[in-house]
Amino acid sequence: MTEEEIKKTVFQLLQRIAPETDPSRLMPEENIREVLNIDSFDALQFIVSISEKLNVDIPEEDYGKTSNLKSLLAYLEKKVKK
């Protein structure tokens, strides 16, 4: 899976969690939860849906690596290539 495919998947899942937003407008360093106004429950649902959709394990101790788009995509690229 390419970086662009991962990014597209992330945006689709964010759109489901926060339908009134436009995830593609996120800047790489911006906090996803803050910018899209996502609460902790929706953030957890987002992580779970990423895990299921990309078939990767994201342990709770790694949740901090998913806070912004740049770190999330870098993290997922490593996980998907394993």
Long-range contacts (C-beta under 8 A, 24 or more apart in sequence): 1-54, 1-80, 3-73, 3-77, 6-54, 6-73, 6-76, 6-77, 6-80, 7-73, 9-50, 9-53, 9-54, 10-50, 10-69, 10-72, 10-73, 10-76, 13-46, 13-49, 13-50, 13-53, 14-46, 16-49, 17-42, 17-43, 17-45, 17-46, 17-49, 18-42, 26-69, 27-69, 28-68, 28-69, 28-70, 29-68, 29-69, 29-70, 30-68, 30-69, 31-67, 31-68, 32-66, 32-67, 32-68, 32-69, 32-72, 33-67, 50-76, 54-79, 54-80, 56-80, 56-82
